[in-house]
Amino acid sequence: MLNVLLVEDDRDLAETIVQYLELEGVRCDYASNGISGLQRMAADSYDALLLDLNLPRLDGLSLCERIRERGDDTPVLMPTARDRLQDKLDGFRAGTDDFLVKPFELEELVVRVRALTRRRSGQARLLRCADLEMDLTRRVVRRSGHVLKVSPIGWKLLELLLRESPAAVARERLEQAAWGDEVPPSNSLKVHMHGLRKTIDGDYPVTLVHTVSGFGFSLRDDGHETPA
């Protein structure tokens, strides 16, 4: 069952949405203000966040910005009465993934929620695995607090691996992320992954970059020490 959080100050609307989602097999928690919503996001894991813009105590844009700054990639759908282009642009800059203008059909809300929950959001600006951290806003990679020098191609590979972590990523997807449709000779990915592995794992006791034989690579902390 999908698990979503609704942050909405209109209690009648919220009750209607919660009941309808649960009839559709979607479990829905509820918060009536931005601070409560932020606390729930920190305490629990959700498949999606339904976030109103006009909220007491902390508005929807600020809440969205805060969860993105701490690396939360939960997909965010904003049901809102604001339909101006500028409002949508502000929302996307804050880290939302989709909008639904009020009033809306509940059936469409369910369709949007299910579509969003098939993927994690690409809006997170801080990506982490164990003691490795990629700050997309400042364009900095750190491990155990130390800044690492990553090449432009290595950056693209690392970002995809972090976004998918701990799942394995196929070689074809990594090549697409690094070079688009103009993939260089077959050993290029191997060379760049070797360099990335040396940068990420070379001076640290625990291995994070793993080869998945016959498939691709993964970034995960399984506690195995880096070979000397």
Backbone as numpy.savetxt, mean C-alpha at the origin, in Angstrom:
# Nx Ny Nz CAx CAy CAz Cx Cy Cz
-13.97 -13.75 4.42 -14.82 -12.55 4.42 -13.94 -11.30 4.42
-14.30 -10.33 3.57 -13.57 -9.07 3.56 -13.84 -8.29 4.84
-12.85 -7.54 5.26 -12.96 -6.76 6.49 -12.61 -5.31 6.17
-13.58 -4.40 6.27 -13.35 -3.00 5.93 -13.69 -2.10 7.12
-13.16 -0.89 7.06 -13.46 0.12 8.08 -14.16 1.29 7.42
-15.29 1.70 7.97 -16.02 2.88 7.51 -15.83 4.00 8.52
-15.34 5.16 8.05 -15.21 6.35 8.90 -16.16 7.39 8.34
-17.24 7.63 9.04 -18.35 8.46 8.54 -19.08 9.07 9.73
-19.32 10.39 9.69 -19.97 11.03 10.83 -21.49 11.05 10.74
-22.04 10.71 9.58 -23.49 10.61 9.43 -23.90 9.21 9.90
-24.42 9.12 11.12 -24.68 7.81 11.72 -25.77 7.03 10.98
-26.79 7.72 10.47 -27.84 7.01 9.73 -27.28 6.39 8.47
-26.48 7.15 7.73 -25.87 6.63 6.51 -24.91 5.49 6.85
-24.14 5.69 7.92 -23.18 4.65 8.32 -23.89 3.35 8.66
-25.00 3.43 9.39 -25.74 2.22 9.76 -26.26 1.49 8.53
-26.75 2.28 7.56 -27.25 1.69 6.31 -26.14 0.98 5.56
-24.97 1.63 5.46 -23.83 1.04 4.75 -23.35 -0.23 5.44
-23.21 -0.17 6.75 -22.72 -1.33 7.50 -23.65 -2.52 7.31
-24.94 -2.29 7.43 -25.91 -3.39 7.29 -25.88 -3.97 5.88
-25.81 -3.09 4.87 -25.82 -3.58 3.50 -24.56 -4.38 3.18
-23.40 -3.87 3.63 -22.15 -4.58 3.38 -22.16 -5.97 4.03
-22.68 -6.04 5.23 -22.71 -7.33 5.92 -23.66 -8.31 5.23
-24.75 -7.80 4.64 -25.63 -8.66 3.85 -24.91 -9.20 2.61
-23.93 -8.43 2.14 -23.15 -8.83 0.96 -21.90 -9.62 1.34
-21.78 -9.98 2.60 -20.64 -10.78 3.04 -19.38 -9.99 3.31
-19.53 -8.70 3.60 -18.38 -7.84 3.91 -18.50 -7.37 5.36
-17.56 -7.75 6.20 -17.57 -7.29 7.60 -17.13 -5.83 7.65
-17.86 -4.99 8.38 -17.58 -3.56 8.38 -17.54 -3.00 9.80
-16.35 -2.53 10.21 -16.22 -1.79 11.46 -16.54 -0.33 11.19
-16.81 0.42 12.27 -17.28 1.80 12.10 -16.60 2.74 13.09
-16.23 3.92 12.58 -15.73 5.01 13.42 -16.44 6.29 13.00
-16.80 7.12 13.98 -17.60 8.31 13.68 -16.78 9.58 13.51
-15.46 9.50 13.76 -14.62 10.69 13.59 -13.22 10.27 13.17
-12.43 11.26 12.73 -11.12 10.96 12.17 -10.14 10.36 13.16
-10.13 10.85 14.38 -9.19 10.34 15.39 -9.50 8.88 15.72
-10.78 8.57 15.89 -11.18 7.20 16.15 -10.81 6.30 14.98
-11.01 6.81 13.76 -10.64 6.04 12.58 -9.15 5.77 12.51
-8.35 6.78 12.83 -6.90 6.62 12.83 -6.47 5.57 13.85
-7.09 5.59 15.02 -6.76 4.62 16.07 -7.13 3.21 15.64
-8.28 3.05 14.99 -8.69 1.72 14.52 -7.74 1.21 13.44
-7.28 2.10 12.56 -6.35 1.69 11.51 -5.03 1.22 12.10
-4.62 1.82 13.20 -3.37 1.42 13.85 -3.52 0.10 14.59
-4.73 -0.18 15.07 -4.94 -1.35 15.92 -5.29 -2.61 15.14
-5.90 -2.45 13.96 -6.39 -3.61 13.21 -5.93 -3.54 11.75
-6.07 -4.68 11.07 -5.74 -4.77 9.65 -7.03 -4.87 8.85
-7.15 -4.02 7.83 -8.36 -3.98 7.02 -8.04 -4.19 5.54
-9.04 -4.73 4.82 -8.89 -4.91 3.39 -9.15 -3.62 2.63
-9.89 -2.70 3.22 -10.16 -1.41 2.59 -10.64 -0.42 3.65
-10.45 0.86 3.35 -10.92 1.94 4.22 -11.90 2.80 3.44
-13.13 2.95 3.97 -14.14 3.83 3.39 -14.12 5.11 4.20
-13.72 6.20 3.58 -13.34 7.40 4.34 -14.04 8.64 3.83
-14.90 9.23 4.67 -15.54 10.49 4.33 -14.53 11.63 4.43
-14.74 12.70 3.67 -13.83 13.85 3.73 -14.14 14.74 4.92
-15.42 15.04 5.12 -15.82 15.97 6.18 -16.04 15.22 7.48
-15.01 15.17 8.31 -15.10 14.44 9.58 -14.73 15.35 10.73
-15.35 15.15 11.89 -14.95 15.90 13.08 -13.61 15.39 13.62
-12.91 16.25 14.35 -11.65 15.97 15.05 -10.46 15.82 14.12
-10.62 15.10 13.01 -9.54 14.97 12.02 -10.20 14.68 10.68
-9.99 15.57 9.68 -10.68 15.40 8.40 -10.11 14.22 7.61
-10.86 13.80 6.61 -10.49 12.63 5.85 -9.16 12.74 5.13
-8.86 13.91 4.56 -7.59 14.08 3.86 -6.42 13.90 4.83
-6.51 14.50 6.01 -5.43 14.40 6.99 -5.26 12.97 7.48
-6.38 12.26 7.69 -6.30 10.87 8.11 -5.59 10.04 7.05
-5.98 10.25 5.79 -5.37 9.50 4.69 -3.87 9.78 4.60
-3.49 11.04 4.72 -2.07 11.41 4.68 -1.29 10.72 5.79
-1.88 10.66 6.97 -1.16 10.07 8.11 -0.93 8.58 7.93
-1.92 7.85 7.43 -1.70 6.41 7.27 -0.72 6.14 6.14
-0.71 6.98 5.11 0.26 6.79 4.02 1.68 7.10 4.49
1.82 8.12 5.32 3.15 8.49 5.82 3.78 7.39 6.66
2.95 6.59 7.32 3.50 5.51 8.13 3.57 4.19 7.36
3.33 4.24 6.05 3.53 3.08 5.20 2.34 2.18 5.03
1.16 2.60 5.47 -0.04 1.77 5.36 -0.54 1.79 3.91
-0.62 0.61 3.29 -1.05 0.53 1.89 -2.47 0.00 1.74
-3.29 0.15 2.79 -4.69 -0.24 2.69 -5.39 0.60 1.62
-6.11 -0.01 0.66 -6.83 0.77 -0.34 -7.87 1.69 0.31
-7.95 2.93 -0.18 -8.87 3.92 0.40 -9.89 4.37 -0.65
-11.17 4.22 -0.30 -12.26 4.73 -1.12 -12.92 5.86 -0.36
-13.07 7.01 -1.00 -13.69 8.16 -0.35 -15.10 8.39 -0.87
-16.14 7.96 -0.11 -17.50 8.37 -0.43 -17.68 9.81 0.06
-17.97 10.74 -0.83 -18.01 12.14 -0.43 -19.04 12.92 -1.23
-19.58 13.97 -0.59 -20.52 14.85 -1.28 -19.80 15.86 -2.17
-18.48 15.97 -2.00 -17.71 16.91 -2.83 -17.41 16.28 -4.19
-17.79 16.98 -5.25 -17.57 16.42 -6.58 -16.73 17.32 -7.48
-16.10 18.37 -6.89 -15.26 19.24 -7.70 -13.95 18.53 -8.05
-13.39 18.89 -9.20 -12.12 18.30 -9.62 -11.03 18.57 -8.59
-11.00 19.78 -8.03 -9.96 20.12 -7.06 -10.04 19.24 -5.82
-11.25 18.92 -5.39 -11.41 18.02 -4.24 -10.83 16.65 -4.54
-11.05 16.17 -5.75 -10.52 14.86 -6.12 -9.00 14.90 -6.23
-8.47 15.96 -6.81 -7.01 16.10 -6.91 -6.38 16.14 -5.52
-7.01 16.87 -4.60 -6.50 16.93 -3.23 -6.53 15.54 -2.60
-7.59 14.80 -2.88 -7.71 13.46 -2.32 -6.64 12.52 -2.85
-6.40 12.56 -4.14 -5.37 11.69 -4.71 -3.99 12.06 -4.18
-3.74 13.35 -4.00 -2.45 13.77 -3.44 -2.30 13.29 -2.00
-3.41 13.22 -1.28 -3.35 12.75 0.11 -3.17 11.24 0.20
-3.46 10.52 -0.92 -3.23 9.09 -0.92 -4.44 8.21 -1.12
-5.60 8.81 -1.50 -6.77 7.97 -1.74 -6.62 7.23 -3.07
-7.39 6.17 -3.23 -7.33 5.36 -4.45 -8.54 5.56 -5.36
-9.69 5.91 -4.78 -10.90 6.02 -5.58 -11.91 6.91 -4.86
-12.85 7.47 -5.63 -13.91 8.31 -5.09 -15.27 7.76 -5.47
-16.25 8.02 -4.63 -17.65 7.70 -4.92 -18.49 8.86 -4.43
-19.11 9.58 -5.37 -19.83 10.80 -5.03 -21.21 10.48 -4.46
-21.51 11.10 -3.31 -22.83 10.96 -2.68 -23.85 11.81 -3.43
-25.10 11.36 -3.53 -25.60 10.05 -3.10 -25.20 8.97 -4.11
-25.01 7.74 -3.63 -24.59 6.65 -4.50 -25.45 5.42 -4.23
-25.44 4.50 -5.18 -26.14 3.24 -5.01 -25.26 2.29 -4.19
-25.86 1.64 -3.22 -25.09 0.73 -2.37 -24.49 -0.42 -3.17
-25.17 -0.83 -4.21 -24.64 -1.89 -5.07 -23.31 -1.46 -5.71
-23.24 -0.19 -6.13 -21.99 0.31 -6.71 -20.90 0.37 -5.66
-21.25 0.74 -4.44 -20.26 0.77 -3.36 -19.62 -0.60 -3.17
-20.43 -1.64 -3.16 -19.91 -3.00 -2.98 -18.99 -3.37 -4.13
-19.38 -3.02 -5.35 -18.53 -3.32 -6.51 -17.19 -2.61 -6.40
-17.20 -1.34 -6.00 -15.95 -0.58 -5.84 -15.08 -1.19 -4.75
-15.70 -1.56 -3.64 -14.95 -2.14 -2.53 -14.28 -3.44 -2.96
-15.03 -4.29 -3.63 -14.45 -5.57 -4.06 -13.32 -5.36 -5.06
-13.47 -4.38 -5.94 -12.42 -4.10 -6.92 -11.15 -3.61 -6.21
-11.30 -2.72 -5.24 -10.15 -2.19 -4.51 -9.43 -3.26 -3.71
-10.19 -4.17 -3.12 -9.56 -5.15 -2.24 -8.83 -6.25 -3.00
-8.89 -6.24 -4.31 -8.11 -7.21 -5.09 -6.65 -6.81 -5.16
-6.31 -5.63 -4.72 -4.92 -5.18 -4.76 -4.66 -4.31 -3.54
-3.39 -4.16 -3.21 -3.00 -3.19 -2.18 -2.80 -1.84 -2.86
-2.91 -0.80 -2.10 -2.76 0.53 -2.66 -1.33 0.82 -3.09
-1.19 1.54 -4.19 0.12 2.00 -4.62 0.46 3.37 -4.06
-0.35 3.85 -3.13 -0.19 5.20 -2.62 0.70 5.29 -1.39
1.07 4.16 -0.81 1.93 4.21 0.38 3.27 4.86 0.02
3.75 5.72 0.90 4.99 6.46 0.63 6.15 5.97 1.48
5.92 5.01 2.35 6.98 4.46 3.18 6.84 2.94 3.17
7.81 2.26 2.57 7.74 0.81 2.42 8.78 0.17 3.33
8.41 -0.94 4.00 9.32 -1.56 4.97 9.31 -3.07 4.84
10.46 -3.66 5.17 10.60 -5.09 5.40 11.69 -5.25 6.43
11.33 -5.74 7.62 12.29 -5.88 8.73 12.93 -4.51 9.00
14.27 -4.42 8.95 14.96 -3.16 9.23 15.27 -2.38 7.96
14.69 -2.80 6.83 14.88 -2.10 5.55 13.71 -1.15 5.33
14.00 0.07 4.94 12.96 1.09 4.76 13.23 1.89 3.49
12.19 2.06 2.68 12.27 2.89 1.47 11.31 4.06 1.62
11.84 5.26 1.64 11.06 6.48 1.76 10.88 7.06 0.36
9.70 6.89 -0.22 9.46 7.32 -1.59 9.37 8.83 -1.73
9.01 9.51 -0.66 8.92 10.97 -0.71 10.31 11.59 -0.72
11.18 11.13 0.14 12.53 11.67 0.23 13.53 10.96 -0.67
13.08 9.89 -1.33 13.92 9.11 -2.24 15.16 8.58 -1.51
14.92 7.95 -0.37 16.01 7.43 0.45 15.71 5.98 0.83
16.75 5.14 0.79 16.65 3.76 1.28 17.57 3.61 2.48
17.07 3.04 3.57 17.88 2.83 4.77 17.73 1.39 5.23
18.82 0.87 5.82 18.73 -0.39 6.54 19.40 -0.21 7.88
18.68 -0.56 8.92 19.14 -0.33 10.30 19.55 1.12 10.51
18.85 2.03 9.83 19.12 3.46 9.98 20.22 4.00 9.09
20.93 3.13 8.38 22.03 3.57 7.52 21.53 3.76 6.08
21.89 4.89 5.47 21.48 5.18 4.10 22.24 4.27 3.13
21.49 3.64 2.21 22.08 2.77 1.19 22.04 3.46 -0.17
23.08 3.25 -0.96 23.12 3.80 -2.31 22.56 2.75 -3.27
21.43 3.10 -3.90 20.75 2.18 -4.81 20.68 2.82 -6.19
21.02 2.06 -7.21 21.00 2.57 -8.59 19.57 2.83 -9.04
19.37 3.61 -10.10 18.01 3.86 -10.60 17.24 2.58 -10.94
17.90 1.63 -11.59 17.24 0.36 -11.88 16.99 -0.42 -10.59
17.97 -0.42 -9.70 17.81 -1.09 -8.42 16.65 -0.52 -7.63
16.45 0.80 -7.71 15.34 1.45 -7.02 14.01 0.88 -7.50
13.84 0.76 -8.81 12.59 0.24 -9.37 12.35 -1.20 -8.94
13.41 -2.01 -8.97 13.28 -3.40 -8.56 12.94 -3.51 -7.08
13.62 -2.71 -6.26 13.39 -2.76 -4.82 11.99 -2.29 -4.46
11.49 -1.26 -5.12 10.15 -0.77 -4.82 9.11 -1.85 -5.08
9.22 -2.54 -6.21 8.27 -3.59 -6.52 8.38 -4.74 -5.52
9.59 -5.13 -5.18 9.78 -6.22 -4.22 9.21 -5.85 -2.85
9.39 -4.60 -2.43 8.85 -4.17 -1.15 7.33 -4.11 -1.17
6.76 -3.64 -2.27 5.31 -3.56 -2.34 4.67 -4.95 -2.32
5.36 -5.94 -2.85 4.81 -7.29 -2.90 5.25 -8.15 -1.72
6.22 -7.69 -0.93 6.78 -8.46 0.18 5.67 -8.94 1.14
5.76 -10.19 1.58 6.83 -11.18 1.38 6.62 -12.10 0.18
5.63 -11.80 -0.66 5.35 -12.65 -1.81 6.48 -12.58 -2.83
6.65 -13.64 -3.60 7.65 -13.67 -4.65 7.14 -12.92 -5.88
8.06 -12.30 -6.60 7.74 -11.54 -7.81 8.40 -12.22 -9.00
7.63 -12.46 -10.05 8.16 -13.14 -11.24 9.21 -12.28 -11.94
10.16 -12.93 -12.57 11.21 -12.22 -13.32 10.60 -11.27 -14.36
9.54 -11.72 -15.01 8.92 -10.90 -16.06 8.37 -9.59 -15.48
7.78 -9.64 -14.31 7.25 -8.42 -13.69 8.38 -7.49 -13.28
9.45 -8.05 -12.77 10.60 -7.22 -12.39 11.21 -6.56 -13.61
11.33 -7.30 -14.70 11.87 -6.72 -15.93 10.97 -5.61 -16.45
9.66 -5.83 -16.39 8.70 -4.81 -16.84 8.81 -3.55 -16.00
8.95 -3.73 -14.67 9.08 -2.58 -13.78 10.36 -1.79 -14.04
11.44 -2.50 -14.38 12.73 -1.85 -14.56 12.89 -1.21 -15.93
12.41 -1.88 -16.97 12.70 -1.42 -18.34 11.48 -1.23 -19.22
10.29 -1.48 -18.72 9.11 -1.34 -19.55 9.10 -2.40 -20.65
8.76 -1.98 -21.85 8.67 -2.93 -22.97 10.00 -3.15 -23.67
11.05 -2.42 -23.28 12.35 -2.56 -23.92 13.31 -3.30 -22.98
13.05 -4.57 -22.79 13.86 -5.38 -21.88 15.20 -5.71 -22.53
16.32 -5.44 -21.85 17.64 -5.72 -22.40 17.95 -7.22 -22.40
19.18 -7.60 -22.79 19.54 -9.02 -22.83 19.20 -9.78 -21.55
19.05 -11.11 -21.68 18.47 -11.94 -20.64 19.21 -11.91 -19.30
20.50 -11.62 -19.28 21.23 -11.65 -18.01 21.21 -10.32 -17.28
20.55 -9.30 -17.85 20.56 -7.97 -17.24 19.88 -7.98 -15.87
18.74 -8.65 -15.75 18.06 -8.71 -14.45 18.94 -9.39 -13.43
19.58 -10.48 -13.82 20.45 -11.20 -12.91 21.56 -10.31 -12.39
22.16 -9.51 -13.29 23.24 -8.61 -12.90 22.74 -7.56 -11.91
21.60 -6.95 -12.22 21.08 -5.90 -11.34 20.61 -6.46 -10.01
20.03 -7.64 -10.00 19.62 -8.25 -8.74 20.84 -8.63 -7.89
21.91 -9.03 -8.55 23.15 -9.32 -7.80 23.65 -8.05 -7.11
23.63 -6.93 -7.84 24.05 -5.67 -7.25 23.13 -5.22 -6.13
21.83 -5.40 -6.31 20.87 -5.01 -5.28 21.03 -5.88 -4.05
21.24 -7.18 -4.24 21.44 -8.08 -3.12 22.68 -7.69 -2.32
23.74 -7.33 -3.02 24.99 -6.92 -2.36 24.76 -5.66 -1.53
23.97 -4.72 -2.07 23.69 -3.47 -1.35 22.81 -3.72 -0.14
21.76 -4.53 -0.31 20.77 -4.73 0.75 21.28 -5.67 1.83
21.95 -6.76 1.42 22.30 -7.81 2.38 23.78 -7.90 2.71
24.64 -7.26 1.91 26.07 -7.49 2.01 26.68 -7.30 3.39
26.31 -6.25 4.09 26.92 -5.93 5.39 26.01 -6.22 6.57
24.96 -7.00 6.35 23.98 -7.21 7.42 23.83 -8.70 7.71
23.54 -9.04 8.95 23.54 -10.45 9.36 22.38 -11.28 8.82
21.26 -10.63 8.47 20.08 -11.38 8.04 19.80 -11.10 6.56
19.59 -12.17 5.80 19.28 -12.06 4.38 17.84 -11.64 4.15
17.62 -10.63 3.30 16.27 -10.21 2.94 15.93 -10.53 1.48
16.91 -10.48 0.58 16.67 -10.75 -0.84 16.86 -12.24 -1.10
15.81 -12.89 -1.61 15.85 -14.33 -1.82 15.53 -14.67 -3.28
16.25 -15.62 -3.82 15.95 -16.15 -5.15 14.91 -17.26 -5.03
13.88 -17.18 -5.86 12.86 -18.23 -5.90 13.10 -19.01 -7.19
13.67 -20.17 -7.06 14.14 -20.95 -8.21 13.04 -21.16 -9.24
13.39 -20.84 -10.49 12.48 -21.04 -11.60 11.36 -20.03 -11.69
11.36 -19.01 -10.83 10.26 -18.04 -10.82 10.76 -16.60 -10.79
11.45 -16.22 -9.73 11.85 -14.83 -9.61 12.55 -14.57 -8.29
12.12 -13.52 -7.59 12.78 -13.12 -6.35 11.72 -12.66 -5.34
12.11 -12.70 -4.07 11.24 -12.18 -3.02 12.07 -11.41 -2.01
11.40 -10.50 -1.31 12.03 -9.73 -0.24 11.28 -10.09 1.04
11.96 -10.79 1.95 11.29 -11.24 3.16 12.32 -11.52 4.25
11.87 -11.49 5.47 12.74 -11.78 6.62 12.34 -13.14 7.16
13.15 -14.16 6.84 12.87 -15.48 7.38 13.89 -15.88 8.43
14.73 -14.91 8.87 15.66 -15.15 9.95 16.96 -15.80 9.53
17.14 -16.10 8.25 18.36 -16.75 7.79 19.50 -15.74 7.69
20.67 -16.11 8.16 21.80 -15.21 8.12 22.38 -15.13 6.72
22.93 -13.94 6.39 23.59 -13.72 5.12 24.89 -14.52 5.08
25.14 -15.29 3.99 26.39 -16.05 3.92 27.60 -15.14 4.00
28.66 -15.60 4.66 29.88 -14.81 4.81 30.59 -14.72 3.48
